[in-house]
Amino acid sequence: MQRDVRSHLELTVTEPADLVLAIGVSAHYEPDHESFTAALDGAAVAPTEFTDHSGTRFQQLRVGAGTLVVDYHAHILGEAVDTIDAVRTGGLPYDLFAYRLPSRYVESDVLSPTAAAEFAGIEPGPDLLAAVSSWVGTQLSYVPGASGPTDGAVQTLLARQGVCRDYAHLCAALLRACGVAARVAAVYAPGLDPMEFHAVTEAWIGDAWRVVDATALAPRQTLVRIATGRDAADTAFLTVLSGRADLDAIEVTAVADDLPYDDVTELVSIR
């Protein structure tokens, strides 16, 4: 499989700012071509990169006031490097604990009665993933701009509408409430329309993380991982740590040499 991903961001920095971006593909990939450039009023800005335990790569930029333009491009041949063995000897036991707990946008404790009522008798496994994905997909309407940046799974269910991150939060909350470790992944999604950064849920079933995407807007087989975490607080493409920066424009593209049919009943992992 060949996949080509790009992102272009334009920001107006009105106060000196400390920014952290998560737009590069995960460290699990070995792109045959990759570039990251940032320029403030035309002058190059060098990022400081760091990586978390899940392989998310962050680019930190400290800039003064001005117009900031960021461009990223990666071309990937093949799939992500299989890190399951490494994870088993490292962070997996903690992850399977941490990703069963409530978090900032995934209030699985509050939604536990809902999960018990809707999914009683369904054992953790493919049937539960299909049931949660189908239920969330029928309960919510995909409405761009319908949710706010601080809305979590509970508010999403009350509003009955949202965007991909809201779907991902609600799926993760219901799965955690059913005793399944679930996390959120930010991805490039070939085939997505309208094209944007995308968010999906991953659930630990058997011996692997399996994708749940209740939006069904892009084939799961072609997703390219960017960031992984508890919820949007860990996977945002832009975080302003200090100062002020306003996002003026964003353009994302993601293409693959093949867009397969995605049977939502099949178990799929991000590769």
Secondary structure as UniProt FT lines:
FT   STRAND          2..21
FT   TURN            27..28
FT   STRAND          33..40
FT   TURN            41..42
FT   STRAND          43..44
FT   STRAND          48..51
FT   TURN            53..54
FT   STRAND          57..63
FT   STRAND          66..77
FT   HELIX           84..88
FT   TURN            89..91
FT   HELIX           92..98
FT   TURN            99..100
FT   TURN            104..105
FT   TURN            108..111
FT   HELIX           112..118
FT   TURN            120..121
FT   TURN            124..125
FT   HELIX           126..139
FT   STRAND          141..142
FT   TURN            144..145
FT   TURN            149..150
FT   HELIX           153..159
FT   STRAND          161..162
FT   HELIX           164..177
FT   TURN            178..179
FT   STRAND          182..188
FT   TURN            190..191
FT   STRAND          198..205
FT   TURN            206..207
FT   STRAND          208..212
FT   TURN            214..215
FT   HELIX           220..222
FT   STRAND          224..229
FT   HELIX           232..235
FT   STRAND          238..256
FT   TURN            264..265
//
